[in-house]
Amino acid sequence: MSFRYNEELDPNEGPGFGCFVWQAILFAIILLLIPVGLFTFGWPVWLLAVLLGIDMVLLFFVSMTSVFLLRVFFADRRGGRGRDIGVTKQPPRVIITDAPPDESKADEGND
């Protein structure tokens, strides 16, 4: 497993928006089935616990997919927009912390 830092994200490498939508729909359906199964249908507790476990796994995948899609979206927006819009271009300032050389000593050597 390799970690990449400060590289552009490739939207074709990860999950797409359709994958996110199906995960979110399945998560919502199972989340709504748990209280309905408990109060209306009287399902056994072990079945509700299994549904809750499946829902937690789906929640993990929905959150990771949404984070990936948000990173791709904002990386795309950042690349298309200039950082210097509305700001005048000025040369960078250089701050020198050393003392400047003494010019009188330099002039004495040239005589």
N, C-alpha and C positions, 0 to 999 in steps of 0.2 A: 504494500500500500504506500503510495507516494503522496506527500503533501505539497500543494502548490501555493505559493504566496505571491500576491500582487500580480497575478496573471489574469488576462482577459478570460471571462467565462464563455464557454461554447454552449449555446442553447441546444445544440443537437446532441450533446453528450448525456444530458440528464432527462428527467421526466418532463412531459409536456403538460399543457393546461388541461387536456382531456383526462389524463391520468389523475390530476388533482380533483377534477370535478367528480369523477366516479368514486374516488376515495371519500370525498366529502359527503356525497349522497349516501353511500353505504354506511358511513359513520353515523349520519343523522337518522337513518332508518333503524339501525340497531339501537341507537340511543333512545329512540321513541318506543321501540319494542319492549324494552326492559320494564318501564312502569306499567305499560299496557298489559304485558304478560303477567305481571305480579298482581295487579288489582282487578283486571277484567277476566283474564283466562285462567288464573290460578296455576300458572306453570310452576314446576318444582324449583327449588332454590338452586340446585346444582346447574340447571339449564340457564338460569338468570346469571349465575356466576360465570359460566362459560361465555355468555353473550357480553358480559362486562369485560372479561379478559380480552375477547376479540376486539371490543370497542377501544380498549386502551392501546392495543397494538395499532389499530387503524388511526387513532389520534396521533401516535408517534409518526406514522408515515404521512399523514396529512400535514402535520407541522413541518416536517423536514422538506416535503415537496413545496410547501408555501414559501419557506425560507429560500430554497433554491430559485423559485420563480421570481421572488422579489429581488434577489441579487442579480439575476439576469436582466430584469426590467430596469433596475436603477443603473446597472453598468452600461446598458445600452443608452440610457438617457445621458449619462455622464460623458460618454464618448462623442455624442453628437453636439454637445453644447460647449462653446468656448468659455474659458475661465476668465478672460480679460475683457468681457463685454462691459462697457460703461466705465472702465477704469483706464486712465491714461497710462501709456507705456513709459515707464521711467527706468533709467539704468539702475542696476542694483547698487546699493550703498555698500561700501567696503569700510569696515571699522578696523583700524590698525591699533593694536594694544602696545606695540613696541614704541619706545621713544624715537623720534625722528633723529637722523644723524646730524651732528653739529656741523653746520656749513662753514663756520670760521676755521675749523681745523682742516677741512677739505681744501679751502682756498689757500692756506699757508703752504701746503705741499706742492701746489702748482707754480709758485713763484720762482 
